[in-house]
């Protein structure tokens, strides 16, 4: 240490007596910085993927609300029917007694994704040996090998094959490679009812059916339920999570899982205990901060001190009152015990993080939920607990008691009033959407894509859509590529058309239908 100090003193003396060396070092550092920037050209990369809509349009859904923001888009009777259908679908797997899929339908990935077409995580082709091991792990000859009811204990993935390894198509092709893992079928929220029809050879994976998708799920992500647990779970009032990344902890503060927008849990009975440690600590800290601020403002008022040029006088308004915190809401959350069975815990969450289903569906209420997912990164099939276009739409509607399928084309087809737009010109499609679409309710269905109609820009009458998209197709010298957006965003129906490499009317050419009133409007 002494030697280091001495060396630094000698270095300082040398620099102090040689000003030119300082200049030289500055130049060298600048050159080095430029060299580093050249090796990591993030700025240049971003410039290649600029889509004006994302930067020029407000990305806050509440900015597009009108005077009808608090007008319900469904009658109470209609919403009652929608909610009844949601419960039928959501808890459907617990009414199953046998597998609903044939062997061919359950293991469709074997023929759809052969090793000869796929690339692994190292961007090298899958080998015959590796794929053969996966096929053997499925133990297809014994399907279906079981019939059990279960529940997810954390956010999980339904996989086409029993592996976390990816299957990409040729990464050199536009719109392929990462993150398009074709082994990822869908993500599934914690607390989702499952029917388990099969187990893999190793026992590590279970084949699960949900109300909206099926696939292989890690056994550690689920727990088996008894008929009594099912009945209790289904009988309570349902609460929907309306914020992302909500930590779900026991009354003792032990972490169980995380809740995301669209997850559903039953409301737990009233818990006659003080606020649990995590919430209590937050409440105390919040109250303490508010009290400190109030005292500080009162002191300024009494002394006439100034803050940023604004004087405070003794006659100033009284300090703000400390807002009383709302009590937490308790929900029932599953966990897995050492035997693989479900155990349920009463979990406290802030009242702002959940809502009882069905919440009244108004443009304002939908915008309030949507603003908490806007900007989230794109996740193909729910990869990395992110969302794609159809899971975004599905999750947004869940709090309002509206059940939708998982696939975008199925979502666009499920509803009360469908307007076919195929074959119309771009201007004709725009006219229909603006005149017939219901802001914050109607869905715009496209080939392989879907989004929520928000209304239109008042001057240009250009429709606006909230959707989760990977990017916009670009063409340079007949070479196709992508201008990546890669997140949930608000755009017009002409995203990227300010660019020379984006074809005019391309987005409109993919629009197939307007689902004016999505959901289930009658129970058959």
Steps between C-alpha positions, in 0.01 A plus 500: 500500500785740590671419171177577314476837671862580417449400138189716477692795649779461245239473222320811621828694514591396149163605361505826691833595343409382153179667385549369152472148633154581637391614156648188347323277748169679436536445128586135554200451726274663245634275227451200726142607569432533131654161444276350770195662345603350170517155653160542667293700247176506703414849383548408136298183548213696655500740207450209263184401686329836548124494444360849537165401652667368814682830554239753384183346642435504873552154643255564784161346412318743728598784265257362242192500720202712398192632679370141493788375713270389782216364286464122521533317168292207626180486702514329841300211353745457214795507735333241723477263203862567407618429854297180525666380180844593635448280806379211285809522278755583771406214731421260215813285549376406848185353348701274270525131575720401207736650243324706235785473248589205281858375494548670163372835629693481827833426331457708185843657554677176407400533136469880487855568622745232379869531577569563131341848516583626847783688666593476867611761754851504352347588159621169362257240364330255732657157467316176441634366830379796705156497340470124546560542874219756515260274315587212734447725805137546394428129551232523232423129502340529848290812432277582681660362814307692767195715571552750781387851583768752586577871523800712406690631802697759303500655155608219272544400137313243295760348270446314173776258601619410853800731509595858579732495199384713204416400145565779251452500128785630286634806690618650171140544386313824585264456794661173607763398753488656845249554662276276288536175692250264338511266798331776703124449477373739767567642842249431775432704815535373854168372632385353168296174514657208311412151389807275502477215250855374467845493657835493324742209523716676761204640695640852465222609263121470505267538204237755599177626350369846587186672375700674226813298420683177574857381523782375718545677833770444760367280780649741753274777368174322585328337797221245513166604652229309683127530419454693824772748404347543156158574645638757742712662229204528261239617751656829609475839332778529243765770504706595194852637525514837318869580551808314385770365732284478813690297763274242664612424855360321801386688810845429640664666201619183325505531121274262306481630144438813292171625360458661159217679322244238401563256785192393699477398866205455739446761765600358836283532811563801721815459702476648848869573543710818483650592164776245425863605539568593135189716466529634853857614435395670180209669675720628781765626260238670284329662797834613642600662173167681475526625859853625440387685188207653686724624782747642250227693319358627828844622606538685171160660548590616850846632413428640155792305355535463125519202271598550134410867521150445641438662838299333774306725736341435835161534332573213261259209473513230764741215433354209303321237699652156511289275281382194686624187329234260375506159667643216293287253308559133575507245220547123501828395337619141439838354586651154453600288797772236507254233385389697197163586655348848508492710814314830503598818680325826576713763330467877553522733201433870467146587395644688199655176373181296467136543405201275552382338179309618307608863521278733298653527154536866406764659277648664809523173693661319206748785451594485869589131472672542163731777613670258739608264222583755229866485404547142620741308278364264238501135604418237238252257656551669836873428499687643801161589659451771238201507264421473132206660319229252597607451862502878544141524377393201708653632821352849457144366479523254790424751777174587325377142493553458126655166404689486172690217328880508482545516122464835321283365217269330750476820704400700194231242421353476851242766563158642432560715196769426241557723200699339220753741348685269263498634145435863595743780423702666777271806503189281508638299791588819686149636448337184638730484803443866592122482457431156647781443748445550874808663657673289767276203419508399133780284360675545166581157358787452256683206346692362796442808713240681710466823698263717703333791321545823700308744281636737241714809471243785473670698224604225257234245609783249509413197720724424797576154630664361814682182408805291576711465188850388413557742216413648162605333176761691303633450147838607366590396146241224529659378822247463779584593858335647813490838670468366853245648739508200733250614761141588583446831326239742371525564127291602204412240238788636293798434728833571335358643176714810547795275415606447141540127556141440622229431243196728500175340621685185605342492846156566356547219249524254790182616677230236457220587740369726773367318805267771628386322817745227603429226749234240574151646473300188569553170677391204293 
